[in-house]
Amino acid sequence: MLRKRIVIHAGSHKTGSSAIQRYLFERQHEIEGLAYLCRAERPNSSLWMLQAFKQDVAELPAFRHRQLTADEVEVKRRRAQAQLTKLASAVTAPLTILSAESIGTFNSEELQSLRDVLAPHFDDISLHQYFRPLKARMESAFQEKLKHTAASLMQTYRLAYCRTIELQDAVFGAEQVISYKYDEALFPQGDVVLDFLAQLGVTAPQAQPARPVNVSLSLHAIQLLYVYRRYYTTPCAQDKAVVRRLKALPGPPLRFHSELYRQLVVIRPGEVERFEQRAGFSVEQDVTADDELGIRDPQDLLTIPAVSLAWLQQQVGGAPVAATDYRAIADAVAALAGMEGQA
């Protein structure tokens, strides 16, 4: 009888998960013996997995606005699990992949529930995830949040990598929980998609994966977006157009100064060493390497350079905007949405 295995790709966040998901969603039929487990038109299964297993789903940001009752939460959970069961039972491929970064946030009971649903349909269940150095993750996470809503630069970040793996080990077994270092220098052609496929023993089709799904903004673009978020605090339809236009603004990358990093990071004694021993690689980095361009505080984000103001005026026209007239800058950034598609 054909043995079937499922690989749970659990992120972690800011490690190229969107690129992996999009590639698998679009090209799974080109890879013999592979099935990608997802709902129609949704490459990322994070929301689906939250609905199916997360105990506090009604309190999570993605669902809080719905004000779900306990009965409504239970209905959604049953439907989501039933859908997962139906799709899993229909799989005939030797290898199935389920990708959802939200699984990396599951507690022991939630992980066990996930395993219980999958176990009747697969002979082998393993969990795979990438981890990146914490400072780089902090920088990427701040930028990504700012793309979607107002974000505080001074949010603290806790290194929970050890706890994450320990919970997963307890449910799946340490030999079934595999971690990789997120480092483009280690990947084939610098591509995390190719690396992920190679780690699973999958040969990618000749054509290379599409460009990354999430493109980083320059520091200059992030500064303009940060000002925009001060006045346009409620997420709206124009936000995506604003971000797309800001991608065209060149400049240095966003980097945190080492002083800011040390102010925000929360690491318990021995945590880094424990993670290294379990994962087999380090997530430490030279946090002072970018201090010459690193931002130190929110005021650095509000110090808009002349080149950014000149670019903004060129895009939207009108009178020059003063570097400290933040309301005018925010309005000009908002006007970028209406200019999308114009030469």
BELQUIRA-V638747 format. One record per residue. N is the residue number from 1. PHI is phi in radians with two decimals (* if undefined). Layout:
n-><N | N>
phi-><PHI | PHI>
This chain:
n-><1 | 2 | 3 | 4 | 5 | 6 | 7 | 8 | 9 | 10 | 11 | 12 | 13 | 14 | 15 | 16 | 17 | 18 | 19 | 20 | 21 | 22 | 23 | 24 | 25 | 26 | 27 | 28 | 29 | 30 | 31 | 32 | 33 | 34 | 35 | 36 | 37 | 38 | 39 | 40 | 41 | 42 | 43 | 44 | 45 | 46 | 47 | 48 | 49 | 50 | 51 | 52 | 53 | 54 | 55 | 56 | 57 | 58 | 59 | 60 | 61 | 62 | 63 | 64 | 65 | 66 | 67 | 68 | 69 | 70 | 71 | 72 | 73 | 74 | 75 | 76 | 77 | 78 | 79 | 80 | 81 | 82 | 83 | 84 | 85 | 86 | 87 | 88 | 89 | 90 | 91 | 92 | 93 | 94 | 95 | 96 | 97 | 98 | 99 | 100 | 101 | 102 | 103 | 104 | 105 | 106 | 107 | 108 | 109 | 110 | 111 | 112 | 113 | 114 | 115 | 116 | 117 | 118 | 119 | 120 | 121 | 122 | 123 | 124 | 125 | 126 | 127 | 128 | 129 | 130 | 131 | 132 | 133 | 134 | 135 | 136 | 137 | 138 | 139 | 140 | 141 | 142 | 143 | 144 | 145 | 146 | 147 | 148 | 149 | 150 | 151 | 152 | 153 | 154 | 155 | 156 | 157 | 158 | 159 | 160 | 161 | 162 | 163 | 164 | 165 | 166 | 167 | 168 | 169 | 170 | 171 | 172 | 173 | 174 | 175 | 176 | 177 | 178 | 179 | 180 | 181 | 182 | 183 | 184 | 185 | 186 | 187 | 188 | 189 | 190 | 191 | 192 | 193 | 194 | 195 | 196 | 197 | 198 | 199 | 200 | 201 | 202 | 203 | 204 | 205 | 206 | 207 | 208 | 209 | 210 | 211 | 212 | 213 | 214 | 215 | 216 | 217 | 218 | 219 | 220 | 221 | 222 | 223 | 224 | 225 | 226 | 227 | 228 | 229 | 230 | 231 | 232 | 233 | 234 | 235 | 236 | 237 | 238 | 239 | 240 | 241 | 242 | 243 | 244 | 245 | 246 | 247 | 248 | 249 | 250 | 251 | 252 | 253 | 254 | 255 | 256 | 257 | 258 | 259 | 260 | 261 | 262 | 263 | 264 | 265 | 266 | 267 | 268 | 269 | 270 | 271 | 272 | 273 | 274 | 275 | 276 | 277 | 278 | 279 | 280 | 281 | 282 | 283 | 284 | 285 | 286 | 287 | 288 | 289 | 290 | 291 | 292 | 293 | 294 | 295 | 296 | 297 | 298 | 299 | 300 | 301 | 302 | 303 | 304 | 305 | 306 | 307 | 308 | 309 | 310 | 311 | 312 | 313 | 314 | 315 | 316 | 317 | 318 | 319 | 320 | 321 | 322 | 323 | 324 | 325 | 326 | 327 | 328 | 329 | 330 | 331 | 332 | 333 | 334 | 335 | 336 | 337 | 338 | 339 | 340 | 341 | 342 | 343>
phi-><* | -1.14 | -1.44 | -2.07 | -2.18 | -2.15 | -1.84 | -1.62 | -1.65 | -1.86 | 1.65 | -1.36 | -1.03 | 1.11 | -2.29 | 1.35 | -1.08 | -1.08 | -1.16 | -1.09 | -1.14 | -1.11 | -1.10 | -1.14 | -1.11 | -1.45 | -2.21 | -1.03 | -1.29 | -1.55 | -1.94 | -1.13 | 1.39 | -2.08 | -2.20 | -1.92 | -1.54 | -2.78 | -1.46 | -0.95 | 1.15 | -2.27 | -1.02 | -1.65 | -1.65 | -1.05 | -1.12 | -1.04 | -1.18 | -1.08 | -1.10 | -1.34 | -2.35 | -1.25 | -1.24 | -1.83 | -1.00 | -1.15 | -1.68 | -1.34 | -0.93 | -1.23 | -2.17 | -1.01 | -1.16 | -1.39 | 0.88 | -1.25 | -1.43 | -1.06 | -1.16 | -1.15 | -1.08 | -1.14 | -1.09 | -1.10 | -1.09 | -1.10 | -1.14 | -1.14 | -1.18 | -1.13 | -1.16 | -1.11 | -1.06 | -1.09 | -1.20 | -1.12 | -1.21 | -1.54 | -1.19 | -2.09 | -1.25 | -1.11 | -2.15 | -2.10 | -2.13 | -2.10 | -2.10 | -2.78 | -1.08 | -1.07 | -1.08 | -1.16 | -1.76 | -1.24 | -1.50 | -1.05 | -1.14 | -1.20 | -1.11 | -1.13 | -1.11 | -1.06 | -1.10 | -1.10 | -1.23 | -1.44 | -0.96 | -1.16 | -1.96 | -2.39 | -1.41 | -2.45 | -2.18 | -2.31 | -2.07 | -2.14 | -2.78 | -1.80 | -2.26 | -2.02 | -0.90 | -1.14 | -1.09 | -1.11 | -1.17 | -1.05 | -1.10 | -1.20 | -1.15 | -1.08 | -1.07 | -1.14 | -1.15 | -1.11 | -1.12 | -1.91 | -2.89 | -1.12 | -2.40 | -1.50 | -1.17 | -1.61 | -1.21 | -1.43 | -2.24 | -1.78 | -1.34 | -1.89 | -1.01 | -1.09 | -1.08 | -1.02 | -1.18 | -1.08 | -1.12 | -1.18 | -1.01 | -1.13 | -1.64 | -1.72 | 1.66 | -1.03 | -1.25 | -1.81 | -1.98 | -2.03 | -2.04 | -2.24 | -1.47 | -1.47 | -2.66 | -1.02 | -1.16 | -1.62 | -1.56 | -1.03 | 0.99 | 1.18 | -1.98 | -1.18 | -1.10 | -1.10 | -1.15 | -1.07 | -1.08 | -1.12 | -1.07 | -1.59 | 1.33 | -1.77 | -1.56 | -1.31 | -0.99 | -1.01 | -1.12 | -1.42 | -1.02 | -1.19 | -1.05 | -0.96 | -1.26 | -1.83 | -1.72 | -1.24 | -1.56 | -1.27 | -1.00 | -1.08 | -1.19 | -1.13 | -1.07 | -1.12 | -1.15 | -1.10 | -1.14 | -0.97 | -1.20 | -1.17 | -1.97 | -1.88 | -1.48 | -1.58 | -0.95 | -2.57 | -1.09 | -1.28 | -1.02 | -1.11 | -1.16 | -1.05 | -1.10 | -1.06 | -1.21 | -1.18 | -1.07 | -1.44 | -1.48 | -1.32 | 2.71 | -1.22 | -1.32 | -1.27 | -2.42 | -1.54 | -1.13 | -1.04 | -1.14 | -1.17 | -0.99 | -1.15 | -1.26 | -1.71 | -1.37 | -2.15 | -2.26 | -1.33 | -0.98 | 1.43 | -1.17 | -1.12 | -1.12 | -1.09 | -1.12 | -1.04 | -1.14 | -1.36 | -1.42 | 1.55 | -2.67 | -1.78 | -1.96 | -1.43 | -2.64 | -1.33 | -1.31 | -1.69 | -1.06 | -1.92 | -1.10 | -1.13 | -2.01 | -1.22 | -1.44 | -1.86 | -2.84 | -1.00 | -1.11 | -1.11 | -1.26 | -1.63 | -1.60 | -1.46 | -1.27 | -1.04 | -1.11 | -1.24 | -1.14 | -1.15 | -1.09 | -1.11 | -1.13 | -1.09 | -1.31 | -1.93 | 1.32 | 1.52 | -1.29 | -0.99 | -1.91 | -1.24 | -1.12 | -1.89 | -1.55 | -1.18 | -1.11 | -1.15 | -1.10 | -1.06 | -1.16 | -1.17 | -1.11 | -1.05 | -1.17 | -1.02 | -1.07 | -1.32 | -1.65 | -1.06 | 1.62 | -1.56 | -1.24>
